Amino acid sequence: MKFIGSKALKINKISKRIPRTIIIGKALYTNSFVLIQVYLRITLE
């Protein structure tokens, strides 16, 4: 989870410089959040 968070922060830093990567960065961030939710649901069950 820490690795995904640091990756998202790096994407956000890059996305501030390049407008196109903002959409990609947001998509990757939301996808990682969904993956974490799914992972937590599986582990809780």
PyMOL Python script that loads the backbone (N, CA, C, O; Angstrom):
from pymol import cmd

cmd.read_pdbstr("""\
ATOM      1  N   MET A   1       0.834  -1.206   0.000  1.00  0.00           N
ATOM      2  CA  MET A   1       0.000   0.000   0.000  1.00  0.00           C
ATOM      3  C   MET A   1       0.875   1.266   0.000  1.00  0.00           C
ATOM      4  O   MET A   1       0.554   2.249  -0.668  1.00  0.00           O
ATOM      5  N   LYS A   2       1.972   1.229   0.748  1.00  0.00           N
ATOM      6  CA  LYS A   2       2.886   2.374   0.779  1.00  0.00           C
ATOM      7  C   LYS A   2       3.506   2.595  -0.594  1.00  0.00           C
ATOM      8  O   LYS A   2       3.686   3.731  -1.031  1.00  0.00           O
ATOM      9  N   PHE A   3       3.831   1.487  -1.273  1.00  0.00           N
ATOM     10  CA  PHE A   3       4.439   1.565  -2.608  1.00  0.00           C
ATOM     11  C   PHE A   3       3.483   2.219  -3.604  1.00  0.00           C
ATOM     12  O   PHE A   3       3.888   3.053  -4.415  1.00  0.00           O
ATOM     13  N   ILE A   4       2.203   1.827  -3.533  1.00  0.00           N
ATOM     14  CA  ILE A   4       1.183   2.387  -4.426  1.00  0.00           C
ATOM     15  C   ILE A   4       1.014   3.876  -4.140  1.00  0.00           C
ATOM     16  O   ILE A   4       0.864   4.679  -5.061  1.00  0.00           O
ATOM     17  N   GLY A   5       1.039   4.238  -2.856  1.00  0.00           N
ATOM     18  CA  GLY A   5       0.893   5.642  -2.470  1.00  0.00           C
ATOM     19  C   GLY A   5       2.027   6.504  -3.000  1.00  0.00           C
ATOM     20  O   GLY A   5       1.789   7.594  -3.521  1.00  0.00           O
ATOM     21  N   SER A   6       3.261   6.022  -2.872  1.00  0.00           N
ATOM     22  CA  SER A   6       4.422   6.766  -3.349  1.00  0.00           C
ATOM     23  C   SER A   6       4.394   6.888  -4.871  1.00  0.00           C
ATOM     24  O   SER A   6       4.802   7.904  -5.432  1.00  0.00           O
ATOM     25  N   LYS A   7       3.910   5.844  -5.523  1.00  0.00           N
ATOM     26  CA  LYS A   7       3.794   5.866  -6.988  1.00  0.00           C
ATOM     27  C   LYS A   7       2.774   6.923  -7.413  1.00  0.00           C
ATOM     28  O   LYS A   7       2.994   7.662  -8.372  1.00  0.00           O
ATOM     29  N   ALA A   8       1.662   6.983  -6.688  1.00  0.00           N
ATOM     30  CA  ALA A   8       0.616   7.963  -6.995  1.00  0.00           C
ATOM     31  C   ALA A   8       1.139   9.382  -6.796  1.00  0.00           C
ATOM     32  O   ALA A   8       0.816  10.276  -7.579  1.00  0.00           O
ATOM     33  N   LEU A   9       1.939   9.597  -5.762  1.00  0.00           N
ATOM     34  CA  LEU A   9       2.514  10.918  -5.502  1.00  0.00           C
ATOM     35  C   LEU A   9       3.460  11.323  -6.627  1.00  0.00           C
ATOM     36  O   LEU A   9       3.465  12.478  -7.052  1.00  0.00           O
ATOM     37  N   LYS A  10       4.258  10.378  -7.108  1.00  0.00           N
ATOM     38  CA  LYS A  10       5.173  10.651  -8.219  1.00  0.00           C
ATOM     39  C   LYS A  10       4.382  11.019  -9.469  1.00  0.00           C
ATOM     40  O   LYS A  10       4.755  11.940 -10.196  1.00  0.00           O
ATOM     41  N   ILE A  11       3.286  10.296  -9.718  1.00  0.00           N
ATOM     42  CA  ILE A  11       2.425  10.572 -10.872  1.00  0.00           C
ATOM     43  C   ILE A  11       1.825  11.970 -10.745  1.00  0.00           C
ATOM     44  O   ILE A  11       1.742  12.704 -11.730  1.00  0.00           O
ATOM     45  N   ASN A  12       1.402  12.342  -9.521  1.00  0.00           N
ATOM     46  CA  ASN A  12       0.818  13.661  -9.294  1.00  0.00           C
ATOM     47  C   ASN A  12       1.840  14.768  -9.549  1.00  0.00           C
ATOM     48  O   ASN A  12       1.498  15.807 -10.115  1.00  0.00           O
ATOM     49  N   LYS A  13       3.088  14.554  -9.135  1.00  0.00           N
ATOM     50  CA  LYS A  13       4.152  15.540  -9.360  1.00  0.00           C
ATOM     51  C   LYS A  13       4.395  15.736 -10.852  1.00  0.00           C
ATOM     52  O   LYS A  13       4.562  16.862 -11.321  1.00  0.00           O
ATOM     53  N   ILE A  14       4.413  14.632 -11.592  1.00  0.00           N
ATOM     54  CA  ILE A  14       4.622  14.690 -13.039  1.00  0.00           C
ATOM     55  C   ILE A  14       3.412  15.340 -13.720  1.00  0.00           C
ATOM     56  O   ILE A  14       3.568  16.123 -14.657  1.00  0.00           O
ATOM     57  N   SER A  15       2.208  15.010 -13.245  1.00  0.00           N
ATOM     58  CA  SER A  15       0.981  15.514 -13.860  1.00  0.00           C
ATOM     59  C   SER A  15       0.852  17.021 -13.704  1.00  0.00           C
ATOM     60  O   SER A  15       0.180  17.667 -14.508  1.00  0.00           O
ATOM     61  N   LYS A  16       1.486  17.597 -12.678  1.00  0.00           N
ATOM     62  CA  LYS A  16       1.460  19.052 -12.507  1.00  0.00           C
ATOM     63  C   LYS A  16       2.263  19.737 -13.607  1.00  0.00           C
ATOM     64  O   LYS A  16       1.944  20.852 -14.020  1.00  0.00           O
ATOM     65  N   ARG A  17       3.301  19.062 -14.073  1.00  0.00           N
ATOM     66  CA  ARG A  17       4.150  19.623 -15.122  1.00  0.00           C
ATOM     67  C   ARG A  17       3.508  19.456 -16.503  1.00  0.00           C
ATOM     68  O   ARG A  17       3.531  20.372 -17.325  1.00  0.00           O
ATOM     69  N   ILE A  18       2.935  18.271 -16.743  1.00  0.00           N
ATOM     70  CA  ILE A  18       2.359  17.972 -18.063  1.00  0.00           C
ATOM     71  C   ILE A  18       0.843  17.799 -17.943  1.00  0.00           C
ATOM     72  O   ILE A  18       0.386  16.889 -17.252  1.00  0.00           O
ATOM     73  N   PRO A  19       0.049  18.662 -18.606  1.00  0.00           N
ATOM     74  CA  PRO A  19      -1.419  18.603 -18.496  1.00  0.00           C
ATOM     75  C   PRO A  19      -2.015  17.263 -18.914  1.00  0.00           C
ATOM     76  O   PRO A  19      -2.984  16.805 -18.308  1.00  0.00           O
ATOM     77  N   ARG A  20      -1.453  16.629 -19.937  1.00  0.00           N
ATOM     78  CA  ARG A  20      -2.015  15.368 -20.447  1.00  0.00           C
ATOM     79  C   ARG A  20      -1.981  14.268 -19.396  1.00  0.00           C
ATOM     80  O   ARG A  20      -2.905  13.459 -19.313  1.00  0.00           O
ATOM     81  N   THR A  21      -0.926  14.235 -18.597  1.00  0.00           N
ATOM     82  CA  THR A  21      -0.758  13.153 -17.626  1.00  0.00           C
ATOM     83  C   THR A  21      -1.672  13.299 -16.414  1.00  0.00           C
ATOM     84  O   THR A  21      -1.773  12.379 -15.603  1.00  0.00           O
ATOM     85  N   ILE A  22      -2.344  14.451 -16.282  1.00  0.00           N
ATOM     86  CA  ILE A  22      -3.279  14.638 -15.158  1.00  0.00           C
ATOM     87  C   ILE A  22      -4.395  13.601 -15.241  1.00  0.00           C
ATOM     88  O   ILE A  22      -4.755  12.983 -14.238  1.00  0.00           O
ATOM     89  N   ILE A  23      -4.940  13.413 -16.445  1.00  0.00           N
ATOM     90  CA  ILE A  23      -6.025  12.439 -16.642  1.00  0.00           C
ATOM     91  C   ILE A  23      -5.514  11.030 -16.349  1.00  0.00           C
ATOM     92  O   ILE A  23      -6.183  10.252 -15.669  1.00  0.00           O
ATOM     93  N   ILE A  24      -4.325  10.703 -16.865  1.00  0.00           N
ATOM     94  CA  ILE A  24      -3.738   9.376 -16.642  1.00  0.00           C
ATOM     95  C   ILE A  24      -3.439   9.174 -15.161  1.00  0.00           C
ATOM     96  O   ILE A  24      -3.696   8.103 -14.612  1.00  0.00           O
ATOM     97  N   GLY A  25      -2.899  10.200 -14.518  1.00  0.00           N
ATOM     98  CA  GLY A  25      -2.573  10.129 -13.096  1.00  0.00           C
ATOM     99  C   GLY A  25      -3.805   9.895 -12.245  1.00  0.00           C
ATOM    100  O   GLY A  25      -3.797   9.069 -11.333  1.00  0.00           O
ATOM    101  N   LYS A  26      -4.876  10.640 -12.556  1.00  0.00           N
ATOM    102  CA  LYS A  26      -6.132  10.463 -11.813  1.00  0.00           C
ATOM    103  C   LYS A  26      -6.689   9.065 -12.026  1.00  0.00           C
ATOM    104  O   LYS A  26      -7.174   8.437 -11.085  1.00  0.00           O
ATOM    105  N   ALA A  27      -6.621   8.578 -13.256  1.00  0.00           N
ATOM    106  CA  ALA A  27      -7.132   7.239 -13.569  1.00  0.00           C
ATOM    107  C   ALA A  27      -6.354   6.167 -12.803  1.00  0.00           C
ATOM    108  O   ALA A  27      -6.947   5.256 -12.227  1.00  0.00           O
ATOM    109  N   LEU A  28      -5.033   6.281 -12.801  1.00  0.00           N
ATOM    110  CA  LEU A  28      -4.199   5.308 -12.080  1.00  0.00           C
ATOM    111  C   LEU A  28      -4.446   5.384 -10.580  1.00  0.00           C
ATOM    112  O   LEU A  28      -4.463   4.361  -9.895  1.00  0.00           O
ATOM    113  N   TYR A  29      -4.639   6.609 -10.064  1.00  0.00           N
ATOM    114  CA  TYR A  29      -4.883   6.792  -8.627  1.00  0.00           C
ATOM    115  C   TYR A  29      -6.198   6.146  -8.222  1.00  0.00           C
ATOM    116  O   TYR A  29      -6.261   5.446  -7.212  1.00  0.00           O
ATOM    117  N   THR A  30      -7.256   6.376  -9.010  1.00  0.00           N
ATOM    118  CA  THR A  30      -8.564   5.795  -8.690  1.00  0.00           C
ATOM    119  C   THR A  30      -8.530   4.278  -8.847  1.00  0.00           C
ATOM    120  O   THR A  30      -9.139   3.558  -8.055  1.00  0.00           O
ATOM    121  N   ASN A  31      -7.819   3.788  -9.864  1.00  0.00           N
ATOM    122  CA  ASN A  31      -7.710   2.339 -10.074  1.00  0.00           C
ATOM    123  C   ASN A  31      -6.998   1.669  -8.908  1.00  0.00           C
ATOM    124  O   ASN A  31      -7.411   0.598  -8.463  1.00  0.00           O
ATOM    125  N   SER A  32      -5.931   2.289  -8.407  1.00  0.00           N
ATOM    126  CA  SER A  32      -5.202   1.722  -7.270  1.00  0.00           C
ATOM    127  C   SER A  32      -6.080   1.728  -6.027  1.00  0.00           C
ATOM    128  O   SER A  32      -6.019   0.803  -5.217  1.00  0.00           O
ATOM    129  N   PHE A  33      -6.905   2.779  -5.870  1.00  0.00           N
ATOM    130  CA  PHE A  33      -7.817   2.866  -4.722  1.00  0.00           C
ATOM    131  C   PHE A  33      -8.853   1.753  -4.777  1.00  0.00           C
ATOM    132  O   PHE A  33      -9.169   1.138  -3.759  1.00  0.00           O
ATOM    133  N   VAL A  34      -9.379   1.499  -5.966  1.00  0.00           N
ATOM    134  CA  VAL A  34     -10.361   0.421  -6.153  1.00  0.00           C
ATOM    135  C   VAL A  34      -9.712  -0.933  -5.865  1.00  0.00           C
ATOM    136  O   VAL A  34     -10.316  -1.787  -5.216  1.00  0.00           O
ATOM    137  N   LEU A  35      -8.487  -1.129  -6.346  1.00  0.00           N
ATOM    138  CA  LEU A  35      -7.772  -2.387  -6.107  1.00  0.00           C
ATOM    139  C   LEU A  35      -7.550  -2.624  -4.620  1.00  0.00           C
ATOM    140  O   LEU A  35      -7.662  -3.753  -4.144  1.00  0.00           O
ATOM    141  N   ILE A  36      -7.232  -1.551  -3.881  1.00  0.00           N
ATOM    142  CA  ILE A  36      -7.044  -1.670  -2.422  1.00  0.00           C
ATOM    143  C   ILE A  36      -8.359  -2.072  -1.766  1.00  0.00           C
ATOM    144  O   ILE A  36      -8.374  -2.931  -0.885  1.00  0.00           O
ATOM    145  N   GLN A  37      -9.467  -1.455  -2.189  1.00  0.00           N
ATOM    146  CA  GLN A  37     -10.784  -1.784  -1.634  1.00  0.00           C
ATOM    147  C   GLN A  37     -11.123  -3.252  -1.879  1.00  0.00           C
ATOM    148  O   GLN A  37     -11.579  -3.949  -0.973  1.00  0.00           O
ATOM    149  N   VAL A  38     -10.902  -3.715  -3.096  1.00  0.00           N
ATOM    150  CA  VAL A  38     -11.176  -5.115  -3.445  1.00  0.00           C
ATOM    151  C   VAL A  38     -10.303  -6.046  -2.608  1.00  0.00           C
ATOM    152  O   VAL A  38     -10.779  -7.060  -2.098  1.00  0.00           O
ATOM    153  N   TYR A  39      -9.026  -5.698  -2.471  1.00  0.00           N
ATOM    154  CA  TYR A  39      -8.090  -6.507  -1.676  1.00  0.00           C
ATOM    155  C   TYR A  39      -8.536  -6.593  -0.218  1.00  0.00           C
ATOM    156  O   TYR A  39      -8.485  -7.663   0.388  1.00  0.00           O
ATOM    157  N   LEU A  40      -8.977  -5.459   0.345  1.00  0.00           N
ATOM    158  CA  LEU A  40      -9.442  -5.443   1.734  1.00  0.00           C
ATOM    159  C   LEU A  40     -10.701  -6.287   1.897  1.00  0.00           C
ATOM    160  O   LEU A  40     -10.849  -6.991   2.896  1.00  0.00           O
ATOM    161  N   ARG A  41     -11.602  -6.222   0.933  1.00  0.00           N
ATOM    162  CA  ARG A  41     -12.841  -7.017   0.992  1.00  0.00           C
ATOM    163  C   ARG A  41     -12.524  -8.509   0.981  1.00  0.00           C
ATOM    164  O   ARG A  41     -13.125  -9.278   1.731  1.00  0.00           O
ATOM    165  N   ILE A  42     -11.589  -8.915   0.139  1.00  0.00           N
ATOM    166  CA  ILE A  42     -11.205 -10.330   0.035  1.00  0.00           C
ATOM    167  C   ILE A  42     -10.569 -10.794   1.345  1.00  0.00           C
ATOM    168  O   ILE A  42     -10.867 -11.886   1.830  1.00  0.00           O
ATOM    169  N   THR A  43      -9.690  -9.961   1.918  1.00  0.00           N
ATOM    170  CA  THR A  43      -8.999 -10.345   3.152  1.00  0.00           C
ATOM    171  C   THR A  43      -9.963 -10.383   4.334  1.00  0.00           C
ATOM    172  O   THR A  43      -9.813 -11.216   5.228  1.00  0.00           O
ATOM    173  N   LEU A  44     -10.950  -9.490   4.346  1.00  0.00           N
ATOM    174  CA  LEU A  44     -11.929  -9.467   5.437  1.00  0.00           C
ATOM    175  C   LEU A  44     -12.857 -10.677   5.358  1.00  0.00           C
ATOM    176  O   LEU A  44     -13.245 -11.237   6.383  1.00  0.00           O
ATOM    177  N   GLU A  45     -13.208 -11.072   4.148  1.00  0.00           N
ATOM    178  CA  GLU A  45     -14.077 -12.236   3.966  1.00  0.00           C
ATOM    179  C   GLU A  45     -13.278 -13.506   4.257  1.00  0.00           C
ATOM    180  O   GLU A  45     -13.816 -14.609   4.165  1.00  0.00           O
TER     181      GLU A  45
END
""", "prot")
cmd.dss("prot")
cmd.show_as("cartoon", "prot")
cmd.util.cbc("prot")
cmd.orient("prot")
